[in-house]
Structures are given as C-alpha cells and as structure tokens.
Amino acid sequence: EDDEKFRPAISIIDGNFGWEQDKLSLRGLNLDIPKSCLTMVIGPVASGKSTLCKVLLGEVPVSRGQVIISSSVCSCRIGYCDQTPYLTNTTIRASIIGSSAFNQGRYNEVIHAVMLEPDLSVLARGDETRIGSNGISLSGGQKQRLSMARALYIDSDFLVFDDVMKGLDANTEEQVFHRVFGPGGLLRRRNTTAVLCTHAIRHLPYADYIVALGEGGTLVEQGTLPDLVSNRQ
C-alpha cells in the first residue's frame, strides 16, 4: 500500500551535484520525491538543501548520475520560492500574478493562504500599491509571503520552497505554515507535489516524506516520520 502511496515524481540515482567540478555540494544521492506529497528536506547548514532545490529545477551545472522525472511532472512548470525573495518594480497584484492569467478565485485563495489580507487592508491602494525600488518598501516577512504567493499562484503541480519561513514572526509562521502546508492547507487541497527545505523540525509531523541530509551533502536517511523514528530505536 505504501508503494502505491509514494509513487516518485522525481527520482535521483547516484547523484553528485555541485557548482564547480572539484567542489560537490551533494554526493552519492539516491532519493525519491513522492508525487502529490509534502516532502520536507532537513539537515544542518551547508548540507546542500538549497543545492537540492536547484537540482530539482535543473539548475545545477555539475552533475553526475541520473535525475528521472516522471512523465506526469515534466509537462508543467515547476514553481519555486527562494529564501531571498526577488521583487520587481510593479504592483503587488502584478508581482503575484506574473505572466499567468488573472483568476479571481485562485488569487483570493493564495492571498488568504499567505495571510496578505491584513497587510493589503492598511494600504490605501491595496494590491495596486507599487513595490520595489520605486514603490513602498515591504518588510522582510511581507516580501517572503509575497514571494510565496507568487509561487502558489503559478499553475503548477510541483512546487519547491527553500527555507521560506525564516523571515516571519512566530505567530505568522505558524498560521502560514498551516494554511499552505498543513493537513487542510492549500497544497493538500490541490494535490500538489511539494518540497520544503526547512530548519523547523517541529513541523516534521506534517510531512508525508522526509529527506535528511548530513554534513558534506550526503543522504542520512529518508522515509516517513515513523520510519525515521523506528530507525533510531
């Protein structure tokens, strides 16, 4: 029954990845990212979590081994949310929609998931407010949530989030986590394949699947939380 539940969206076989030939960030990786599940990637600083995100996007220059993408995934764009949000000089609404078509229902759903309604309600021009170097300056947490909204708005069933919660205060983080990644959250309702790199191990009980990286970019273990706990006994 488990095999049926965890059909891989992406599999990495004997993967070695890095930015320079003689400096690999990830070594000897054999792992699966299961389809329509929330996979959390954990590990100490410099264990290669961000590199793994870029591997899934096909953006790491040096690679050996195989990255196998299931046919159900490769037809669509992969949504990505970086830990350093990049915002253009435009309105809040245009920043979220990007090059996609405007859909009011989807837009409202995304704004709600990242808790932007209170922020927009205090701006005279709401989501028509300009941001970026010519507009108002947003706080780090607002930029981060806007960046998440943009990733969630993309019509994609594969989303990658790289440590996106770190700019948020504790209360907002808790709420946004549940609205986006939680059991009744947006990603579950859409059946999205999602990868979240995180330092917040308190959220691990909500992961369907966990990938633990270690020092030097090796895979320490992978599986469900009960699997990992029983490995430790």
N, C-alpha and C positions, 0 to 999 in steps of 0.2 A: 504494500500500500504506500510505503514511503517513496519507492522509486517513481510511482505514478505522481506523487505529490511534488517531487523535486526533479522535474524534467529540466535539464540545463538550457538556459537561454544562451549562455556563453560558457565554453569550457577552455581552460588553459592547460596545455600539456607540455611538461618540461620547459616552462617559460623562463627565460632570462632576459631582463629588460634594464635599460639604462639610457642616460643622456650622452654618455661618452663610451667609446669602445672598451676602455680599461676600467671603467667605474660602473659596475652594475648596481642598480638600486634594488632589484628583485632577482632572486636566484632560485632555480630548480622548482618553480611553482607548478603544482598540479592542483587545480581547483575548479569548482563549478560555481556559476551564479545561477540559481534556480529561477525558472520562469514564474512570473506572477507572484513573486515572493519579495519580502523585505530582507535583504542581506545586509548585515552590519559588519563592517571591517574595523577591527580594533588592533592596537599594537602601540608600542612606545614611539616617541618622537624619532624620526629618521628610520622607521621600519619599512618605509616605502608605500604608505597608504595613498598619498597623493599621486605617486607614480602609477599605482594600480588603477586609480581613477582614469588617468590619461591612457593607460594601456587599453581600457575598455572603450575609450573613444578613438583608439587607433592613432594616438599622437606621440608615441614614444619612439624615437629614431632607431635605437639599437635594440634589436630583438632576435632571439633565437628560440626555437620551439614553435608550438602551434597555438593559435587562438582560433577556436572554432565557434562561429556564430550560427545559432540555429536559424533556419530559413524563416521562422516566424518573426525574427527580430530585424534582420538586415534590410527589410523593406522600409523601415521607418527611420526618422532622425532620432538620435539619442539626445535627450535633454541633459544639460549639465549645469550645475551650480557650484561655482568655485568658492573657496574660503575668502578670497579677496574680491568683493563684488566690483564689476566694471559697469559703470553707468554712462550713458551718452547724454549729450545736451538736448533734452527733449522733455515732453510732459511725462508725468508719472504713468498715465494710461498708455501712451505710445511706447514707453520703456517696457511695460509688461507685455503688450501685445506683440511687439517686434514686427516680424514680417508676416505673422499669421493674420487670418481674417478676424474681424471683431465678432464675438459671440457673447451676448449679454449674460446668459446663464452661466457659461463657463467662467467668464470674467468675475462675476459676483462670487462664484464658488471659490475661486482662487484667492480673491481679496479677503474673504472670510477665513480661509484656511491659514493664511499667514498673519491674521489679525491686523490688517491695514485700515479697517473701517474707522477706528478711533483716531488714527493719525490723519486720515483724509478729512474727517469731520471738523477738525480745527483749522484746516487750510481754507482761506476764502474761496479759492478756485478749485478746491477738491482735487480730483485726479487730473485736472487740466493744469495744475501747478507745474511750472518748469523746474527741472532739476539739472544737475551738472554744473559746470563752471559758470554758466550764465544765469543760473537759477538759484533757488534756495538751497542751502546745504542741509543734507539729511544727517542724522546721527548714524553711527556705525551699525547699530541694530536695525534702523529703518532701511539702510542700504541693503543689509543682508536679507531682510524679509522681502524687499522689492525684487532682489535677485532670485530668491526662491519662487516668488510669484511668477516671474518671467519663465523659469524652468517648468513650473507646473502648468503654465498656460499653453506651452507647446503641445501640439497634437502628437504625442509620442507615448509608446507603452514601455519605454525603457529610460529610466532617469537615474542620474548619478549625482550624489550630493557629497561634496568634500568638506567635512567638518564645518557645516554651515550654521551651527547653533552658537558658536563661541562668542559672537558679538552681542548676544541677547541677555537681558537680565533674567534672573532665575524664574520669575513668575511667567514672563512672556515665553521663555524657552519651553517651560512645561506645557503651556497651552498650545503653542505652535506645534510642538512635537506630537501631541495627541491629535490635533486637527489634521496634520499632514500624514504622520507615520503610524498613528495609533490604530487599535483594532477597528474603530469606526471611522477612521480617517480617510482623507481624500484618495490616497494611493490604493488603499484596500477596496474602496468603492469602485475604483476604476480598474482593479485587477492589474495594476502596473507592476512591472519588474523594476525594483528599486534597489540601489546600492547606497548605503550611508556610511561614510567613514566617520568615526566618532571617538572622542575620548570619554564620553559619558557612559560608563559601563552600567550605570543604574538603569539605562534604557534597554539593556540586553534582553530582558524577559519579553520584549515586544518583537524581537527579531524572529523571523522564521528560520533563518540560517545565519551562522556566524563564521567569519573567516578571521583567524587570529594570526597576525604577522609578528615576527620577532626581530630582534637586533639583526642588522645586516640583510634585511629583506628576504628572510626565509619564511616558509609557511610553518607555523607552530601546530595549528590544528584547525579543523573545520567541521561543521555539523550543526545540529540543533543544540540549544542550551542544555537540555537533559543529556544529550550525548557527551557534551564537553564536561559537564559536571561528573558524569559517571566515569569518564576517563581519568578523573583526578582521584577517584576513591582508592 
